[in-house]
Amino acid sequence: MLGWLRRLFSARQGSPDVSFEGEEGFVDLAISILIVSETAEGSVLIRVLGNTPVGDIGFDIEVLPEWKQQDADDGRLILYWGTVRYTSIGEASDRFLALLSKHYALPAMNRPMKSVIEFTAVGLHSDPRQLKTWPVHMKLFLDQGPDDTYAEVFTNLDLEKKRVEFREKDFEYRVPLLAGLSA
């Protein structure tokens, strides 16, 4: 346990920079993967953490093991449906929300991130069950109540490159996404 804490602490001291890669007004972030583990139930747990001018930002991502295959477009497209969770890791997650709010040009976000946010997810041209072998591209759907909290966001995971991409889907989802992620 002490070794894990030491690795976590030393990694936090020199966290890689978060890169902002948006085009045409979209806000896309690339954040480094710090730790990857697997639960006894088969979920893959990923801690992302990166340095920004306002301090480290980060959160945990849990890719649950159950995925259902769906043939679409007369079999020319295969989709994989499952569940992904984002979990707050405290202040770094709260700064993530504040940074998103700033880059979305919305009023300052002074609310903490929810402890756990569950998304319906679909693998786009990739099978999330193969996460340990191949990069995975997913669209996440947040639907936690009234229509004003429905949002979509892309999350791309590349364990080999130790990189997570948080990519904006549409401008119209900015406010509901922040509302759905915040406590």
N, C-alpha and C positions, 0 to 999 in steps of 0.2 A: 504494500500500500504506500509506503513512504517513497518508493521509487516512482510510482505513478504521480504522486503529488509533486515530487521534485521535477519530473518531466513537464507537468502542467505549468508549474510556476516558472520554470526557465523558458518555456515556450511563450508564456504571456509577456515576459520581459522583452522579447524580440519578435513579436508577432509580425508575420509578413503583411505588407500594406494591402489594403482592399483596393481593387481597381474598379473604376467606373468606366463602363464600356458602352453606354447608351448611344443610339443613333436616332436622328430625327425627333429629338425631344424625349425619347424613352429613357428611363433610369434603369440601368442594368449594373449589377454588382458582381464581382468575382471575389470570393472569400476562400481562404485556405482551410483545408481540412487539418485539424489538429490531431484527433484521435478517432479511430474506427474500431468498433467492437461488435459482438453479436450476443444476443440474449439466448437463454435456454430455449425460448419459444421460436427462435429463428429470425427475429427482427434484427436488422442492421442499424446500429446506432452510430451517428456521425456527429462529432463536435466540430463546428466551424468557428474560427476566430481570426480576426484581422485587425490591423492597426489603421486608424483614421486620424485626422487632425483633432478630433474630439475625444480620442481614446479608443481602446479596443471595442469592437462590436462582435457579437456572435450569438449563437444559439445551438441547440441540439436538433438534429433531424433523425427521426426514427422511420425507417422503411419497413412496414410490417410484411410478414412473409406470404400472406395469401393474396394471389393475383389471379383474376379470371380473364381468359383470352376471349376476344371478340373479333370475328372476321367482319370486315367492313369493305365497302366499295367493291362488291362482288369478289371478295377474297384477295383483292390487290393490296389491302391494308390490314394489318393485324394490330389491334389495340389490346392493351393489358390494363385491367381495372383493379385498383386496390386502395390502400390507405397509407397516408404519410402523416406524421405528426411533427410539428415544431414544438420544442420545449424551451422555455426560458431558462437561462443560466444566470439570471440576476441583472446587475447593472449593465453588463455588455449587451444584453438583449434589449434593455430599455434604451440604450444609446443607439442600437440598430433602428428602433422605431423612430427616434428623434431625428436620426440622419435621413431616413426615408422621407419623413415629413418635410424636412428642409429641402431635399432634392426634388420632391414633388411640388415644391412651392406652395405648401399648405401652412396654416398657422402652426406655431410651435407645439410639439407633442410632448406633454409633460406627464403622460400616463405610462405605467409600467406595462410590459408585455404580459399577456395571459400566461399562466403557468404551462398550459398545454393547449395547442390548437390542432384540431384534427381536420384533415383535408381528404376529400375523395380525390384520387389521383388516377391519371391515365398515362401509360407509357407511350410515347410518340416515336414510332420507328425503332423502339428498343424495349427490351423485356426487363423490367425492374428485378425480376428473379435472378438475372445475370449480373447484378450490380458489382459483384466481386471480380468479374471477368471483363466487362465492357462498360464504357460510359453509358449513362442512362439519361434520357431526356424525357421530362414529365411535365404535364400541365396539371396544376393543382386547383381544385374547386373548393372555395370556402362558402358554405351555405349554413349559417348558424342562426337562422331565425328570419326576421323580416327581410323584405326585398333589399333594403338599404345596406345589408351586410353580405350580399352575394358578391364574390369577387373571384377572379382567376389570376394566376401567376405561374410562370414557368420556373421550374427548378431542375437544373442539370447537374448531375453528379459524376465526377470522374475520380475514382479512388486512386488510380495509378498516378495521375497528375496532382493528386491532393488538392482538388479544386471543386468548389461549388459555385454555380452561377444562379443568381436570383434575378430573373428577367421579367420585366414588366410586360403584361399582355396588352392592356389598353389603358388609355388615360382615364376612362370613365370608372375604372376599378380602384383608383388611388384612395379615395375617401373610404369606400367600404372595406378595402383591404386593411387600412390602418385601424379602422373601427373593429374589425374582426380579430386583429392581432393584439389589440390593447385591452387591458383589464378595465 
